[in-house]
Amino acid sequence: MVNKKIYAVKKGWKPGLYDQWYGENGAQKQVDGYNGAKHRRFHNVMEAMEWMSGVDLDPMPEDFNPKGYAITLMMIPKGRGEEWAEFVAADIIDASSQEMAEQEMMEKYWSTGHQSKGTPLFSTINLNPENEREARSSKFDLDDPSPF
């Protein structure tokens, strides 16, 4: 498995998985100024998803190289902001687009019970960017000097 830094924000302004620490779409922005923030850096998506879910996942073979999108699905309770998001599920979905991957997550994990309590919130990382636009938005910074 190719090891890339993944930042998981369990409690913050917008919980989820992030592929960078700094910047407009970085994890640091989600925890700065948030009282009681919970976040960690991981060397791969599977470790981050395990920590976010609190569930021990089966160990992956050394050559495991996931394709598609790593997605964390959370629920924003009605009348609350993103910082109140609650974990629902995390998965790796092999789909041709982010939109299709998120739709598959909804079909797989979102129930009518969730629908009556709140709205979905996705945190998505493209694991195999195929064009420059996607690569730029999902770039992994291996030299990231984050404080983790």
N, CA, C and O atoms as a GROMACS GRO file, in nm:
protein
  592
    1MET      N    1   0.084  -0.117   0.000
    1MET     CA    2   0.000   0.000   0.000
    1MET      C    3   0.089   0.123   0.000
    1MET      O    4   0.185   0.131   0.076
    2VAL      N    5   0.056   0.217  -0.084
    2VAL     CA    6   0.129   0.342  -0.087
    2VAL      C    7   0.086   0.423   0.035
    2VAL      O    8  -0.032   0.449   0.056
    3ASN      N    9   0.184   0.463   0.115
    3ASN     CA   10   0.153   0.539   0.235
    3ASN      C   11   0.154   0.688   0.204
    3ASN      O   12   0.253   0.741   0.155
    4LYS      N   13   0.043   0.754   0.233
    4LYS     CA   14   0.027   0.897   0.214
    4LYS      C   15  -0.036   0.951   0.340
    4LYS      O   16  -0.119   0.885   0.403
    5LYS      N   17   0.001   1.070   0.377
    5LYS     CA   18  -0.056   1.128   0.498
    5LYS      C   19  -0.204   1.160   0.477
    5LYS      O   20  -0.242   1.223   0.378
    6ILE      N   21  -0.283   1.116   0.571
    6ILE     CA   22  -0.427   1.145   0.575
    6ILE      C   23  -0.454   1.206   0.711
    6ILE      O   24  -0.404   1.158   0.812
    7TYR      N   25  -0.531   1.312   0.713
    7TYR     CA   26  -0.565   1.380   0.838
    7TYR      C   27  -0.713   1.356   0.866
    7TYR      O   28  -0.799   1.384   0.783
    8ALA      N   29  -0.740   1.303   0.984
    8ALA     CA   30  -0.878   1.275   1.023
    8ALA      C   31  -0.919   1.374   1.132
    8ALA      O   32  -0.850   1.390   1.232
    9VAL      N   33  -1.032   1.438   1.111
    9VAL     CA   34  -1.088   1.532   1.209
    9VAL      C   35  -1.217   1.469   1.261
    9VAL      O   36  -1.316   1.461   1.189
   10LYS      N   37  -1.214   1.424   1.387
   10LYS     CA   38  -1.331   1.361   1.448
   10LYS      C   39  -1.422   1.467   1.508
   10LYS      O   40  -1.544   1.456   1.499
   11LYS      N   41  -1.362   1.570   1.570
   11LYS     CA   42  -1.438   1.682   1.624
   11LYS      C   43  -1.372   1.810   1.576
   11LYS      O   44  -1.253   1.832   1.601
   12GLY      N   45  -1.446   1.892   1.507
   12GLY     CA   46  -1.394   2.016   1.452
   12GLY      C   47  -1.504   2.089   1.378
   12GLY      O   48  -1.620   2.049   1.383
   13TRP      N   49  -1.466   2.195   1.308
   13TRP     CA   50  -1.566   2.274   1.235
   13TRP      C   51  -1.635   2.193   1.127
   13TRP      O   52  -1.755   2.207   1.105
   14LYS      N   53  -1.560   2.107   1.060
   14LYS     CA   54  -1.617   2.017   0.958
   14LYS      C   55  -1.543   1.883   0.968
   14LYS      O   56  -1.439   1.866   0.906
   15PRO      N   57  -1.596   1.788   1.047
   15PRO     CA   58  -1.530   1.658   1.063
   15PRO      C   59  -1.517   1.586   0.930
   15PRO      O   60  -1.599   1.603   0.839
   16GLY      N   61  -1.412   1.504   0.920
   16GLY     CA   62  -1.393   1.425   0.799
   16GLY      C   63  -1.248   1.391   0.776
   16GLY      O   64  -1.164   1.411   0.863
   17LEU      N   65  -1.220   1.338   0.657
   17LEU     CA   66  -1.084   1.302   0.617
   17LEU      C   67  -1.031   1.409   0.522
   17LEU      O   68  -1.103   1.460   0.437
   18TYR      N   69  -0.904   1.442   0.540
   18TYR     CA   70  -0.839   1.544   0.459
   18TYR      C   71  -0.705   1.493   0.410
   18TYR      O   72  -0.637   1.419   0.481
   19ASP      N   73  -0.667   1.533   0.288
   19ASP     CA   74  -0.540   1.489   0.233
   19ASP      C   75  -0.430   1.594   0.247
   19ASP      O   76  -0.321   1.576   0.193
   20GLN      N   77  -0.459   1.702   0.318
   20GLN     CA   78  -0.358   1.803   0.345
   20GLN      C   79  -0.385   1.868   0.480
   20GLN      O   80  -0.499   1.870   0.526
   21TRP      N   81  -0.280   1.919   0.543
   21TRP     CA   82  -0.294   1.984   0.672
   21TRP      C   83  -0.322   2.132   0.655
   21TRP      O   84  -0.414   2.186   0.716
   22TYR      N   85  -0.242   2.199   0.571
   22TYR     CA   86  -0.255   2.343   0.550
   22TYR      C   87  -0.346   2.373   0.432
   22TYR      O   88  -0.379   2.285   0.353
   23GLY      N   89  -0.385   2.499   0.421
   23GLY     CA   90  -0.459   2.544   0.304
   23GLY      C   91  -0.608   2.554   0.328
   23GLY      O   92  -0.661   2.512   0.431
   24GLU      N   93  -0.674   2.609   0.228
   24GLU     CA   94  -0.819   2.633   0.233
   24GLU      C   95  -0.897   2.505   0.258
   24GLU      O   96  -0.998   2.506   0.329
   25ASN      N   97  -0.851   2.393   0.201
   25ASN     CA   98  -0.919   2.264   0.217
   25ASN      C   99  -0.845   2.171   0.312
   25ASN      O  100  -0.861   2.049   0.304
   26GLY      N  101  -0.762   2.228   0.400
   26GLY     CA  102  -0.683   2.147   0.491
   26GLY      C  103  -0.749   2.122   0.625
   26GLY      O  104  -0.843   2.190   0.664
   27ALA      N  105  -0.697   2.021   0.694
   27ALA     CA  106  -0.751   1.982   0.824
   27ALA      C  107  -0.728   2.090   0.931
   27ALA      O  108  -0.810   2.106   1.021
   28GLN      N  109  -0.616   2.162   0.921
   28GLN     CA  110  -0.586   2.262   1.022
   28GLN      C  111  -0.699   2.365   1.036
   28GLN      O  112  -0.733   2.406   1.147
   29LYS      N  113  -0.756   2.405   0.924
   29LYS     CA  114  -0.866   2.502   0.926
   29LYS      C  115  -0.987   2.448   1.002
   29LYS      O  116  -1.066   2.526   1.057
   30GLN      N  117  -1.002   2.316   1.004
   30GLN     CA  118  -1.118   2.256   1.069
   30GLN      C  119  -1.104   2.243   1.220
   30GLN      O  120  -1.202   2.220   1.290
   31VAL      N  121  -0.982   2.258   1.271
   31VAL     CA  122  -0.960   2.243   1.415
   31VAL      C  123  -0.915   2.372   1.483
   31VAL      O  124  -0.931   2.385   1.605
   32ASP      N  125  -0.859   2.467   1.408
   32ASP     CA  126  -0.814   2.592   1.469
   32ASP      C  127  -0.931   2.666   1.532
   32ASP      O  128  -1.031   2.694   1.467
   33GLY      N  129  -0.916   2.697   1.659
   33GLY     CA  130  -1.019   2.772   1.731
   33GLY      C  131  -1.138   2.689   1.776
   33GLY      O  132  -1.232   2.743   1.833
   34TYR      N  133  -1.135   2.560   1.751
   34TYR     CA  134  -1.246   2.473   1.792
   34TYR      C  135  -1.210   2.412   1.927
   34TYR      O  136  -1.115   2.334   1.936
   35ASN      N  137  -1.285   2.446   2.029
   35ASN     CA  138  -1.260   2.397   2.164
   35ASN      C  139  -1.288   2.246   2.172
   35ASN      O  140  -1.399   2.202   2.141
   36GLY      N  141  -1.189   2.168   2.212
   36GLY     CA  142  -1.206   2.023   2.225
   36GLY      C  143  -1.190   1.948   2.094
   36GLY      O  144  -1.239   1.836   2.081
   37ALA      N  145  -1.121   2.008   1.997
   37ALA     CA  146  -1.101   1.942   1.867
   37ALA      C  147  -1.029   1.808   1.885
   37ALA      O  148  -0.941   1.795   1.970
   38LYS      N  149  -1.068   1.710   1.804
   38LYS     CA  150  -1.002   1.579   1.803
   38LYS      C  151  -0.959   1.551   1.660
   38LYS      O  152  -1.041   1.546   1.568
   39HIS      N  153  -0.828   1.532   1.642
   39HIS     CA  154  -0.775   1.508   1.509
   39HIS      C  155  -0.645   1.430   1.519
   39HIS      O  156  -0.577   1.434   1.621
   40ARG      N  157  -0.613   1.358   1.411
   40ARG     CA  158  -0.490   1.280   1.405
   40ARG      C  159  -0.442   1.268   1.262
   40ARG      O  160  -0.519   1.281   1.168
   41ARG      N  161  -0.313   1.243   1.248
   41ARG     CA  162  -0.253   1.216   1.117
   41ARG      C  163  -0.230   1.066   1.106
   41ARG      O  164  -0.192   1.000   1.203
   42PHE      N  165  -0.254   1.013   0.988
   42PHE     CA  166  -0.234   0.871   0.962
   42PHE      C  167  -0.151   0.854   0.836
   42PHE      O  168  -0.138   0.945   0.754
   43HIS      N  169  -0.096   0.734   0.822
   43HIS     CA  170  -0.013   0.705   0.705
   43HIS      C  171  -0.092   0.642   0.591
   43HIS      O  172  -0.039   0.625   0.481
   44ASN      N  173  -0.217   0.606   0.618
   44ASN     CA  174  -0.301   0.555   0.509
   44ASN      C  175  -0.449   0.573   0.543
   44ASN      O  176  -0.487   0.596   0.658
   45VAL      N  177  -0.529   0.563   0.441
   45VAL     CA  178  -0.673   0.585   0.453
   45VAL      C  179  -0.738   0.485   0.547
   45VAL      O  180  -0.828   0.522   0.623
   46MET      N  181  -0.695   0.360   0.542
   46MET     CA  182  -0.759   0.257   0.624
   46MET      C  183  -0.743   0.287   0.773
   46MET      O  184  -0.838   0.272   0.850
   47GLU      N  185  -0.623   0.328   0.815
   47GLU     CA  186  -0.602   0.363   0.955
   47GLU      C  187  -0.691   0.481   0.996
   47GLU      O  188  -0.750   0.480   1.104
   48ALA      N  189  -0.701   0.580   0.909
   48ALA     CA  190  -0.784   0.698   0.939
   48ALA      C  191  -0.931   0.659   0.951
   48ALA      O  192  -1.001   0.706   1.041
   49MET      N  193  -0.978   0.575   0.861
   49MET     CA  194  -1.118   0.533   0.865
   49MET      C  195  -1.146   0.450   0.990
   49MET      O  196  -1.253   0.461   1.050
   50GLU      N  197  -1.050   0.367   1.030
   50GLU     CA  198  -1.066   0.286   1.150
   50GLU      C  199  -1.079   0.378   1.272
   50GLU      O  200  -1.166   0.356   1.357
   51TRP      N  201  -0.994   0.480   1.282
   51TRP     CA  202  -1.000   0.572   1.395
   51TRP      C  203  -1.131   0.651   1.396
   51TRP      O  204  -1.192   0.670   1.501
   52MET      N  205  -1.174   0.697   1.279
   52MET     CA  206  -1.299   0.773   1.269
   52MET      C  207  -1.418   0.689   1.312
   52MET      O  208  -1.508   0.738   1.381
   53SER      N  209  -1.421   0.562   1.272
   53SER     CA  210  -1.536   0.476   1.299
   53SER      C  211  -1.531   0.412   1.437
   53SER      O  212  -1.635   0.373   1.491
   54GLY      N  213  -1.411   0.399   1.493
   54GLY     CA  214  -1.398   0.332   1.621
   54GLY      C  215  -1.409   0.181   1.608
   54GLY      O  216  -1.425   0.111   1.708
   55VAL      N  217  -1.400   0.130   1.485
   55VAL     CA  218  -1.414  -0.014   1.458
   55VAL      C  219  -1.280  -0.066   1.406
   55VAL      O  220  -1.220  -0.004   1.318
   56ASP      N  221  -1.234  -0.178   1.460
   56ASP     CA  222  -1.112  -0.239   1.409
   56ASP      C  223  -1.140  -0.304   1.274
   56ASP      O  224  -1.228  -0.389   1.262
   57LEU      N  225  -1.066  -0.262   1.174
   57LEU     CA  226  -1.082  -0.318   1.040
   57LEU      C  227  -0.982  -0.431   1.021
   57LEU      O  228  -0.878  -0.435   1.087
   58ASP      N  229  -1.014  -0.522   0.931
   58ASP     CA  230  -0.922  -0.631   0.901
   58ASP      C  231  -0.792  -0.574   0.844
   58ASP      O  232  -0.796  -0.479   0.767
   59PRO      N  233  -0.677  -0.632   0.882
   59PRO     CA  234  -0.551  -0.582   0.826
   59PRO      C  235  -0.548  -0.602   0.675
   59PRO      O  236  -0.599  -0.701   0.623
   60MET      N  237  -0.489  -0.506   0.607
   60MET     CA  238  -0.481  -0.513   0.462
   60MET      C  239  -0.345  -0.568   0.420
   60MET      O  240  -0.246  -0.545   0.489
   61PRO      N  241  -0.340  -0.640   0.309
   61PRO     CA  242  -0.211  -0.689   0.259
   61PRO      C  243  -0.118  -0.572   0.229
   61PRO      O  244  -0.164  -0.461   0.201
   62GLU      N  245   0.010  -0.596   0.237
   62GLU     CA  246   0.112  -0.492   0.216
   62GLU      C  247   0.096  -0.423   0.080
   62GLU      O  248   0.121  -0.303   0.069
   63ASP      N  249   0.055  -0.497  -0.022
   63ASP     CA  250   0.043  -0.440  -0.157
   63ASP      C  251  -0.096  -0.385  -0.187
   63ASP      O  252  -0.127  -0.354  -0.302
   64PHE      N  253  -0.181  -0.372  -0.086
   64PHE     CA  254  -0.317  -0.319  -0.105
   64PHE      C  255  -0.309  -0.176  -0.156
   64PHE      O  256  -0.246  -0.091  -0.093
   65ASN      N  257  -0.372  -0.149  -0.268
   65ASN     CA  258  -0.371  -0.016  -0.327
   65ASN      C  259  -0.514   0.020  -0.366
   65ASN      O  260  -0.557  -0.009  -0.478
   66PRO      N  261  -0.588   0.083  -0.275
   66PRO     CA  262  -0.730   0.110  -0.302
   66PRO      C  263  -0.748   0.206  -0.419
   66PRO      O  264  -0.665   0.294  -0.443
   67LYS      N  265  -0.857   0.187  -0.490
   67LYS     CA  266  -0.892   0.273  -0.603
   67LYS      C  267  -1.026   0.338  -0.575
   67LYS      O  268  -1.109   0.284  -0.501
   68GLY      N  269  -1.047   0.452  -0.633
   68GLY     CA  270  -1.175   0.520  -0.619
   68GLY      C  271  -1.168   0.633  -0.520
   68GLY      O  272  -1.080   0.718  -0.526
   69TYR      N  273  -1.262   0.634  -0.427
   69TYR     CA  274  -1.277   0.746  -0.333
   69TYR      C  275  -1.289   0.694  -0.190
   69TYR      O  276  -1.366   0.602  -0.162
   70ALA      N  277  -1.213   0.755  -0.101
   70ALA     CA  278  -1.229   0.729   0.042
   70ALA      C  279  -1.332   0.830   0.091
   70ALA      O  280  -1.310   0.951   0.079
   71ILE      N  281  -1.442   0.782   0.144
   71ILE     CA  282  -1.552   0.871   0.182
   71ILE      C  283  -1.592   0.849   0.327
   71ILE      O  284  -1.607   0.735   0.373
   72THR      N  285  -1.608   0.959   0.396
   72THR     CA  286  -1.666   0.955   0.530
   72THR      C  287  -1.803   1.022   0.518
   72THR      O  288  -1.814   1.134   0.469
   73LEU      N  289  -1.906   0.952   0.562
   73LEU     CA  290  -2.043   1.004   0.561
   73LEU      C  291  -2.081   1.039   0.704
   73LEU      O  292  -2.074   0.956   0.794
   74MET      N  293  -2.122   1.164   0.723
   74MET     CA  294  -2.167   1.210   0.854
   74MET      C  295  -2.306   1.268   0.841
   74MET      O  296  -2.354   1.294   0.731
   75MET      N  297  -2.370   1.289   0.954
   75MET     CA  298  -2.503   1.348   0.955
   75MET      C  299  -2.498   1.477   1.036
   75MET      O  300  -2.448   1.480   1.149
   76ILE      N  301  -2.550   1.585   0.977
   76ILE     CA  302  -2.564   1.712   1.048
   76ILE      C  303  -2.704   1.712   1.108
   76ILE      O  304  -2.802   1.715   1.034
   77PRO      N  305  -2.716   1.710   1.241
   77PRO     CA  306  -2.849   1.711   1.303
   77PRO      C  307  -2.929   1.835   1.261
   77PRO      O  308  -2.873   1.943   1.243
   78LYS      N  309  -3.059   1.818   1.247
   78LYS     CA  310  -3.145   1.930   1.208
   78LYS      C  311  -3.125   2.048   1.302
   78LYS      O  312  -3.117   2.032   1.424
   79GLY      N  313  -3.118   2.166   1.242
   79GLY     CA  314  -3.104   2.288   1.321
   79GLY      C  315  -2.963   2.314   1.372
   79GLY      O  316  -2.942   2.409   1.448
   80ARG      N  317  -2.865   2.234   1.332
   80ARG     CA  318  -2.726   2.248   1.376
   80ARG      C  319  -2.634   2.275   1.258
   80ARG      O  320  -2.675   2.261   1.142
   81GLY      N  321  -2.510   2.313   1.287
   81GLY     CA  322  -2.411   2.336   1.184
   81GLY      C  323  -2.321   2.215   1.164
   81GLY      O  324  -2.336   2.114   1.233
   82GLU      N  325  -2.229   2.225   1.068
   82GLU     CA  326  -2.139   2.114   1.035
   82GLU      C  327  -2.056   2.068   1.154
   82GLU      O  328  -2.021   1.951   1.164
   83GLU      N  329  -2.025   2.160   1.245
   83GLU     CA  330  -1.942   2.122   1.360
   83GLU      C  331  -2.013   2.021   1.452
   83GLU      O  332  -1.948   1.961   1.538
   84TRP      N  333  -2.143   2.002   1.434
   84TRP     CA  334  -2.220   1.905   1.513
   84TRP      C  335  -2.234   1.771   1.440
   84TRP      O  336  -2.304   1.682   1.488
   85ALA      N  337  -2.168   1.756   1.328
   85ALA     CA  338  -2.182   1.635   1.246
   85ALA      C  339  -2.146   1.510   1.326
   85ALA      O  340  -2.051   1.508   1.403
   86GLU      N  341  -2.226   1.406   1.305
   86GLU     CA  342  -2.207   1.277   1.371
   86GLU      C  343  -2.165   1.174   1.267
   86GLU      O  344  -2.217   1.172   1.156
   87PHE      N  345  -2.070   1.089   1.304
   87PHE     CA  346  -2.020   0.985   1.214
   87PHE      C  347  -2.131   0.885   1.180
   87PHE      O  348  -2.205   0.841   1.268
   88VAL      N  349  -2.141   0.850   1.052
   88VAL     CA  350  -2.235   0.747   1.008
   88VAL      C  351  -2.157   0.626   0.953
   88VAL      O  352  -2.177   0.514   0.999
   89ALA      N  353  -2.068   0.650   0.856
   89ALA     CA  354  -1.993   0.540   0.795
   89ALA      C  355  -1.872   0.594   0.720
   89ALA      O  356  -1.866   0.711   0.683
   90ALA      N  357  -1.775   0.505   0.698
   90ALA     CA  358  -1.659   0.535   0.614
   90ALA      C  359  -1.635   0.414   0.526
   90ALA      O  360  -1.649   0.300   0.570
   91ASP      N  361  -1.599   0.440   0.401
   91ASP     CA  362  -1.579   0.329   0.308
   91ASP      C  363  -1.493   0.377   0.192
   91ASP      O  364  -1.474   0.497   0.172
   92ILE      N  365  -1.441   0.281   0.118
   92ILE     CA  366  -1.372   0.311  -0.007
   92ILE      C  367  -1.463   0.262  -0.119
   92ILE      O  368  -1.497   0.143  -0.125
   93ILE      N  369  -1.502   0.353  -0.206
   93ILE     CA  370  -1.596   0.322  -0.314
   93ILE      C  371  -1.523   0.339  -0.446
   93ILE      O  372  -1.469   0.446  -0.476
   94ASP      N  373  -1.521   0.233  -0.526
   94ASP     CA  374  -1.458   0.238  -0.658
   94ASP      C  375  -1.566   0.280  -0.758
   94ASP      O  376  -1.645   0.198  -0.804
   95ALA      N  377  -1.567   0.409  -0.790
   95ALA     CA  378  -1.666   0.464  -0.883
   95ALA      C  379  -1.594   0.555  -0.982
   95ALA      O  380  -1.480   0.596  -0.958
   96SER      N  381  -1.661   0.587  -1.092
   96SER     CA  382  -1.598   0.669  -1.196
   96SER      C  383  -1.600   0.818  -1.164
   96SER      O  384  -1.530   0.896  -1.228
   97SER      N  385  -1.681   0.859  -1.066
   97SER     CA  386  -1.684   1.000  -1.029
   97SER      C  387  -1.715   1.014  -0.880
   97SER      O  388  -1.769   0.923  -0.816
   98GLN      N  389  -1.681   1.130  -0.827
   98GLN     CA  390  -1.710   1.156  -0.686
   98GLN      C  391  -1.860   1.153  -0.662
   98GLN      O  392  -1.906   1.100  -0.560
   99GLU      N  393  -1.935   1.209  -0.753
   99GLU     CA  394  -2.081   1.212  -0.740
   99GLU      C  395  -2.138   1.071  -0.729
   99GLU      O  396  -2.224   1.044  -0.645
  100MET      N  397  -2.090   0.981  -0.815
  100MET     CA  398  -2.140   0.843  -0.813
  100MET      C  399  -2.098   0.772  -0.684
  100MET      O  400  -2.174   0.693  -0.628
  101ALA      N  401  -1.977   0.800  -0.637
  101ALA     CA  402  -1.929   0.738  -0.513
  101ALA      C  403  -2.014   0.784  -0.395
  101ALA      O  404  -2.052   0.702  -0.310
  102GLU      N  405  -2.045   0.912  -0.389
  102GLU     CA  406  -2.127   0.964  -0.280
  102GLU      C  407  -2.268   0.909  -0.287
  102GLU      O  408  -2.329   0.882  -0.183
  103GLN      N  409  -2.321   0.893  -0.408
  103GLN     CA  410  -2.455   0.835  -0.422
  103GLN      C  411  -2.455   0.690  -0.372
  103GLN      O  412  -2.549   0.647  -0.306
  104GLU      N  413  -2.350   0.616  -0.404
  104GLU     CA  414  -2.341   0.477  -0.357
  104GLU      C  415  -2.334   0.472  -0.204
  104GLU      O  416  -2.393   0.384  -0.141
  105MET      N  417  -2.260   0.567  -0.144
  105MET     CA  418  -2.254   0.574   0.004
  105MET      C  419  -2.393   0.597   0.061
  105MET      O  420  -2.431   0.534   0.160
  106MET      N  421  -2.469   0.686  -0.001
  106MET     CA  422  -2.605   0.714   0.046
  106MET      C  423  -2.692   0.589   0.039
  106MET      O  424  -2.762   0.556   0.134
  107GLU      N  425  -2.685   0.518  -0.074
  107GLU     CA  426  -2.766   0.397  -0.091
  107GLU      C  427  -2.726   0.289   0.008
  107GLU      O  428  -2.811   0.214   0.057
  108LYS      N  429  -2.597   0.282   0.038
  108LYS     CA  430  -2.545   0.176   0.123
  108LYS      C  431  -2.566   0.203   0.272
  108LYS      O  432  -2.596   0.110   0.348
  109TYR      N  433  -2.552   0.329   0.315
  109TYR     CA  434  -2.548   0.358   0.458
  109TYR      C  435  -2.653   0.456   0.511
  109TYR      O  436  -2.672   0.463   0.633
  110TRP      N  437  -2.721   0.532   0.426
  110TRP     CA  438  -2.814   0.634   0.472
  110TRP      C  439  -2.953   0.575   0.480
  110TRP      O  440  -3.004   0.521   0.382
  111SER      N  441  -3.014   0.584   0.597
  111SER     CA  442  -3.147   0.525   0.616
  111SER      C  443  -3.253   0.633   0.632
  111SER      O  444  -3.220   0.752   0.644
  112THR      N  445  -3.380   0.592   0.634
  112THR     CA  446  -3.487   0.689   0.656
  112THR      C  447  -3.476   0.747   0.796
  112THR      O  448  -3.518   0.860   0.820
  113GLY      N  449  -3.418   0.671   0.890
  113GLY     CA  450  -3.395   0.722   1.025
  113GLY      C  451  -3.297   0.839   1.023
  113GLY      O  452  -3.317   0.938   1.094
  114HIS      N  453  -3.192   0.826   0.943
  114HIS     CA  454  -3.098   0.936   0.929
  114HIS      C  455  -3.167   1.057   0.866
  114HIS      O  456  -3.150   1.171   0.910
  115GLN      N  457  -3.246   1.030   0.762
  115GLN     CA  458  -3.313   1.137   0.689
  115GLN      C  459  -3.403   1.219   0.781
  115GLN      O  460  -3.411   1.340   0.766
  116SER      N  461  -3.469   1.154   0.874
  116SER     CA  462  -3.561   1.226   0.963
  116SER      C  463  -3.486   1.307   1.069
  116SER      O  464  -3.542   1.399   1.129
  117LYS      N  465  -3.358   1.272   1.094
  117LYS     CA  466  -3.281   1.340   1.198
  117LYS      C  467  -3.190   1.449   1.147
  117LYS      O  468  -3.151   1.538   1.224
  118GLY      N  469  -3.152   1.446   1.017
  118GLY     CA  470  -3.058   1.547   0.970
  118GLY      C  471  -3.026   1.534   0.822
  118GLY      O  472  -3.096   1.467   0.747
  119THR      N  473  -2.919   1.601   0.783
  119THR     CA  474  -2.876   1.602   0.643
  119THR      C  475  -2.736   1.541   0.632
  119THR      O  476  -2.657   1.549   0.726
  120PRO      N  477  -2.705   1.480   0.516
  120PRO     CA  478  -2.575   1.417   0.500
  120PRO      C  479  -2.463   1.518   0.477
  120PRO      O  480  -2.484   1.626   0.422
  121LEU      N  481  -2.344   1.481   0.520
  121LEU     CA  482  -2.222   1.559   0.497
  121LEU      C  483  -2.115   1.460   0.456
  121LEU      O  484  -2.091   1.360   0.525
  122PHE      N  485  -2.049   1.487   0.344
  122PHE     CA  486  -1.945   1.399   0.293
  122PHE      C  487  -1.807   1.462   0.310
  122PHE      O  488  -1.791   1.584   0.299
  123SER      N  489  -1.711   1.378   0.336
  123SER     CA  490  -1.570   1.415   0.328
  123SER      C  491  -1.509   1.312   0.234
  123SER      O  492  -1.507   1.193   0.264
  124THR      N  493  -1.460   1.359   0.118
  124THR     CA  494  -1.419   1.268   0.012
  124THR      C  495  -1.276   1.295  -0.033
  124THR      O  496  -1.238   1.410  -0.055
  125ILE      N  497  -1.199   1.189  -0.046
  125ILE     CA  498  -1.063   1.199  -0.099
  125ILE      C  499  -1.054   1.109  -0.221
  125ILE      O  500  -1.085   0.990  -0.215
  126ASN      N  501  -1.010   1.167  -0.333
  126ASN     CA  502  -0.989   1.091  -0.455
  126ASN      C  503  -0.856   1.016  -0.442
  126ASN      O  504  -0.750   1.078  -0.435
  127LEU      N  505  -0.862   0.884  -0.438
  127LEU     CA  506  -0.742   0.803  -0.418
  127LEU      C  507  -0.661   0.784  -0.545
  127LEU      O  508  -0.542   0.751  -0.537
  128ASN      N  509  -0.720   0.804  -0.661
  128ASN     CA  510  -0.653   0.785  -0.788
  128ASN      C  511  -0.689   0.897  -0.885
  128ASN      O  512  -0.761   0.874  -0.982
  129PRO      N  513  -0.640   1.017  -0.861
  129PRO     CA  514  -0.675   1.128  -0.952
  129PRO      C  515  -0.626   1.097  -1.094
  129PRO      O  516  -0.512   1.057  -1.115
  130GLU      N  517  -0.716   1.117  -1.189
  130GLU     CA  518  -0.682   1.082  -1.327
  130GLU      C  519  -0.664   1.203  -1.416
  130GLU      O  520  -0.608   1.190  -1.525
  131ASN      N  521  -0.711   1.319  -1.374
  131ASN     CA  522  -0.685   1.437  -1.455
  131ASN      C  523  -0.627   1.546  -1.366
  131ASN      O  524  -0.634   1.537  -1.243
  132GLU      N  525  -0.571   1.647  -1.425
  132GLU     CA  526  -0.499   1.751  -1.351
  132GLU      C  527  -0.588   1.823  -1.251
  132GLU      O  528  -0.544   1.854  -1.140
  133ARG      N  529  -0.714   1.850  -1.288
  133ARG     CA  530  -0.803   1.920  -1.196
  133ARG      C  531  -0.824   1.840  -1.068
  133ARG      O  532  -0.813   1.894  -0.958
  134GLU      N  533  -0.853   1.710  -1.082
  134GLU     CA  534  -0.872   1.624  -0.965
  134GLU      C  535  -0.742   1.608  -0.887
  134GLU      O  536  -0.743   1.606  -0.764
  135ALA      N  537  -0.631   1.596  -0.958
  135ALA     CA  538  -0.502   1.578  -0.891
  135ALA      C  539  -0.469   1.700  -0.806
  135ALA      O  540  -0.415   1.687  -0.696
  136ARG      N  541  -0.501   1.818  -0.856
  136ARG     CA  542  -0.471   1.940  -0.782
  136ARG      C  543  -0.555   1.948  -0.654
  136ARG      O  544  -0.503   1.988  -0.550
  137SER      N  545  -0.681   1.910  -0.660
  137SER     CA  546  -0.766   1.921  -0.542
  137SER      C  547  -0.742   1.807  -0.443
  137SER      O  548  -0.783   1.818  -0.327
  138SER      N  549  -0.678   1.700  -0.486
  138SER     CA  550  -0.656   1.586  -0.398
  138SER      C  551  -0.508   1.557  -0.378
  138SER      O  552  -0.472   1.444  -0.346
  139LYS      N  553  -0.424   1.656  -0.396
  139LYS     CA  554  -0.279   1.635  -0.386
  139LYS      C  555  -0.237   1.599  -0.244
  139LYS      O  556  -0.280   1.662  -0.148
  140PHE      N  557  -0.154   1.498  -0.234
  140PHE     CA  558  -0.098   1.459  -0.105
  140PHE      C  559   0.038   1.525  -0.093
  140PHE      O  560   0.122   1.509  -0.182
  141ASP      N  561   0.062   1.597   0.014
  141ASP     CA  562   0.189   1.665   0.036
  141ASP      C  563   0.275   1.578   0.126
  141ASP      O  564   0.257   1.578   0.248
  142LEU      N  565   0.369   1.505   0.068
  142LEU     CA  566   0.451   1.414   0.147
  142LEU      C  567   0.554   1.488   0.231
  142LEU      O  568   0.612   1.428   0.322
  143ASP      N  569   0.578   1.614   0.204
  143ASP     CA  570   0.673   1.693   0.282
  143ASP      C  571   0.600   1.786   0.380
  143ASP      O  572   0.660   1.881   0.430
  144ASP      N  573   0.475   1.759   0.406
  144ASP     CA  574   0.394   1.844   0.492
  144ASP      C  575   0.453   1.850   0.634
  144ASP      O  576   0.468   1.747   0.699
  145PRO      N  577   0.488   1.970   0.682
  145PRO     CA  578   0.548   1.983   0.816
  145PRO      C  579   0.442   1.999   0.924
  145PRO      O  580   0.461   2.079   1.016
  146SER      N  581   0.333   1.927   0.915
  146SER     CA  582   0.226   1.943   1.014
  146SER      C  583   0.275   1.910   1.154
  146SER      O  584   0.373   1.837   1.170
  147PRO      N  585   0.208   1.961   1.256
  147PRO     CA  586   0.254   1.941   1.393
  147PRO      C  587   0.221   1.804   1.451
  147PRO      O  588   0.239   1.785   1.571
  148PHE      N  589   0.174   1.708   1.373
  148PHE     CA  590   0.139   1.576   1.428
  148PHE      C  591   0.264   1.493   1.448
  148PHE      O  592   0.256   1.378   1.493
   0.00000   0.00000   0.00000
